[in-house]
Amino acid sequence: MNEPLSMPVAGDDTLARLADVIDSRHGGDPDKSYVARLFHKGTDAILKKVGEEATEVVMAAKDGVPERLVGEVADLWFHSLVALSHFGLRPEQVLAELRRREGLSGLEEFALRKLRQRENSEGG
Ligand SMILES: N=c1c2ncn([C@@H]3O[C@H](COP(=O)(O)OP(=O)(O)OP(=O)(O)O)[C@@H](O)[C@H]3O)c2ncn1[C@@H]1O[C@H](COP(=O)(O)O)[C@@H](O)[C@H]1O
């Protein structure tokens, strides 16, 4: 996929607003809300959905249909937000972690991690 399907909006708070709605569903009526139903079913059901949606992302990517891939990633992000909320976490924390990693090459990070592991094992 070379071109974005639509342009991002500066200061987009979609994830935070969606997380607010998801948070509000704790203890809600499982017959009236899909999110409340997932919370009602519990940890295993929530994590199962995350796994299923991740698999669907892979299958959509293999199909090579951009709109399908976007839809499946949206499903994965949504169910990941449900999982975060289930564990008392917020998307802002994930965004902060991604910001922290900005500018740090994955290869540099990997090398630093290996160095630290070696120092720890040699030190004790
Ligand atoms: N973004 C979503 C969203 N994305 C996907 N889904 C639902 O996730 C479900 C699972 O998707 P699947 O592809 O696995 O379909 P399925 O076969 O019906 O599901 P299973 O039977 O396999 O569990 C579907 O019923 C989708 O409608 C979502 N449901 C809710 N939201 C957001 O969450 C808000 C709160 O939703 P409620 O709690 O239902 O009010 C909504 O206003 C939306 O903004």
The ligand as an SDF file (V2000), in Angstrom:
LIG
                    3D

 44 47  0  0  0  0  0  0  0  0999 V2000
  -14.9940   -0.0190   17.0160 N   0  0  0  0  0  0  0  0  0  0  0  0
  -15.8090   -0.8440   17.3840 C   0  0  0  0  0  0  0  0  0  0  0  0
  -15.8420   -2.1670   16.8170 C   0  0  0  0  0  0  0  0  0  0  0  0
  -15.0890   -2.7550   15.8640 N   0  0  0  0  0  0  0  0  0  0  0  0
  -15.5440   -4.0170   15.7410 C   0  0  0  0  0  0  0  0  0  0  0  0
  -16.5740   -4.2240   16.5870 N   0  0  0  0  0  0  0  0  0  0  0  0
  -17.3670   -5.4380   16.7600 C   0  0  0  0  0  0  0  0  0  0  0  0
  -16.5220   -6.5280   17.0370 O   0  0  0  0  0  0  0  0  0  0  0  0
  -17.2680   -7.7210   16.8050 C   0  0  0  0  0  0  0  0  0  0  0  0
  -16.3550   -8.8570   16.4990 C   0  0  0  0  0  0  0  0  0  0  0  0
  -15.9220   -8.8100   15.2080 O   0  0  0  0  0  0  0  0  0  0  0  0
  -15.7750  -10.1210   14.3150 P   0  0  0  0  0  0  0  0  0  0  0  0
  -15.1570   -9.6700   13.0560 O   0  0  0  0  0  0  0  0  0  0  0  0
  -15.0260  -11.1730   15.0490 O   0  0  0  0  0  0  0  0  0  0  0  0
  -17.2970  -10.5600   14.0660 O   0  0  0  0  0  0  0  0  0  0  0  0
  -18.2530  -11.6080   14.7630 P   0  0  0  0  0  0  0  0  0  0  0  0
  -18.1540  -12.8630   13.9690 O   0  0  0  0  0  0  0  0  0  0  0  0
  -19.5940  -10.9180   14.8050 O   0  0  0  0  0  0  0  0  0  0  0  0
  -17.7530  -11.8500   16.2700 O   0  0  0  0  0  0  0  0  0  0  0  0
  -17.6520  -13.2440   17.0660 P   0  0  0  0  0  0  0  0  0  0  0  0
  -19.0370  -13.8600   17.0690 O   0  0  0  0  0  0  0  0  0  0  0  0
  -16.6090  -14.0640   16.3740 O   0  0  0  0  0  0  0  0  0  0  0  0
  -17.2280  -12.8360   18.4730 O   0  0  0  0  0  0  0  0  0  0  0  0
  -18.3160   -7.3630   15.7530 C   0  0  0  0  0  0  0  0  0  0  0  0
  -19.5960   -7.5680   16.3240 O   0  0  0  0  0  0  0  0  0  0  0  0
  -18.0730   -5.8860   15.4820 C   0  0  0  0  0  0  0  0  0  0  0  0
  -19.2530   -5.1350   15.3310 O   0  0  0  0  0  0  0  0  0  0  0  0
  -16.7820   -3.0970   17.2880 C   0  0  0  0  0  0  0  0  0  0  0  0
  -17.6890   -2.7930   18.2590 N   0  0  0  0  0  0  0  0  0  0  0  0
  -17.6410   -1.5530   18.8110 C   0  0  0  0  0  0  0  0  0  0  0  0
  -16.7400   -0.5870   18.4030 N   0  0  0  0  0  0  0  0  0  0  0  0
  -16.7030    0.7470   19.0720 C   0  0  0  0  0  0  0  0  0  0  0  0
  -17.0270    0.5710   20.4400 O   0  0  0  0  0  0  0  0  0  0  0  0
  -18.0880    1.4470   20.7860 C   0  0  0  0  0  0  0  0  0  0  0  0
  -18.9310    0.8250   21.8800 C   0  0  0  0  0  0  0  0  0  0  0  0
  -19.5840   -0.3290   21.3730 O   0  0  0  0  0  0  0  0  0  0  0  0
  -20.7420   -1.0440   22.2390 P   0  0  0  0  0  0  0  0  0  0  0  0
  -20.1440   -1.4170   23.5360 O   0  0  0  0  0  0  0  0  0  0  0  0
  -21.2400   -2.1920   21.4460 O   0  0  0  0  0  0  0  0  0  0  0  0
  -21.8050    0.0190   22.4190 O   0  0  0  0  0  0  0  0  0  0  0  0
  -18.8460    1.6890   19.4710 C   0  0  0  0  0  0  0  0  0  0  0  0
  -19.5380    2.9060   19.4990 O   0  0  0  0  0  0  0  0  0  0  0  0
  -17.6940    1.7310   18.4610 C   0  0  0  0  0  0  0  0  0  0  0  0
  -17.1090    3.0220   18.4570 O   0  0  0  0  0  0  0  0  0  0  0  0
  1  2  2  0
  2  3  1  0
  2 31  1  0
  3  4  1  0
  3 28  2  0
  4  5  2  0
  5  6  1  0
  6  7  1  0
  6 28  1  0
  7  8  1  0
  7 26  1  0
  8  9  1  0
  9 10  1  0
  9 24  1  0
 10 11  1  0
 11 12  1  0
 12 13  2  0
 12 14  1  0
 12 15  1  0
 15 16  1  0
 16 17  2  0
 16 18  1  0
 16 19  1  0
 19 20  1  0
 20 21  2  0
 20 22  1  0
 20 23  1  0
 24 25  1  0
 24 26  1  0
 26 27  1  0
 28 29  1  0
 29 30  2  0
 30 31  1  0
 31 32  1  0
 32 33  1  0
 32 43  1  0
 33 34  1  0
 34 35  1  0
 34 41  1  0
 35 36  1  0
 36 37  1  0
 37 38  2  0
 37 39  1  0
 37 40  1  0
 41 42  1  0
 41 43  1  0
 43 44  1  0
M  END
$$$$
